[in-house]
């Protein structure tokens, strides 16, 4: 699989670019967030890539950051969401904005993206819940979680609580609490 391209940017036609790598030109489709950060034609460029092999085509998608590529890969795992829709989502929202929308379960932010209807937005929110949380870092939790807190948070997410509810419950736990006791205390706090 092609994981990274480094070469010279020789053409830009949104959302597709052409990168010359040692005499071979690779057509790469990129989200608009990556497209806007590209250098001028004739300048060197490096992109992380994801290769999609279909019966009728081999398509290469490029990303400026590892977080974008990881979000793209999570999006295409969802049934009914192909690479085109995943590119549209990443063109409409940054990875951090997407993670915040998922954590807050805000379908309205996703519906504003061309090609995303209400049902698709709801499916994205449901399927991505808990998957993009590690990318949020300090935005979601306010402070890094220790191992016990991370285990407690994962247990709460597995039980169906939202990122926001889990973060609020963990914030109220005493320092140094064990996993089993922490889950009990968090569930009591959430039941109120």
Buried (B, 14 or more C-beta within 10 A) or exposed (E): EBEEBEBBBBEBEEBBBBBBEEEEEBEBBBBBBBBEEBEEEEEEBEBBBBEEEEEEEEBBBBBBBEBBBBBBEBBBEBEEBEBBBBBBBBBBBBBBEBBBBBBEEBBEBBBEBEEBEEEBBBBBBEBBBBBBBEBBEEEBBEEEBEEBBBBBBBBBBEEEBBBEBBBBBBEEBEEEBEBEEBBEBBBEBBEE
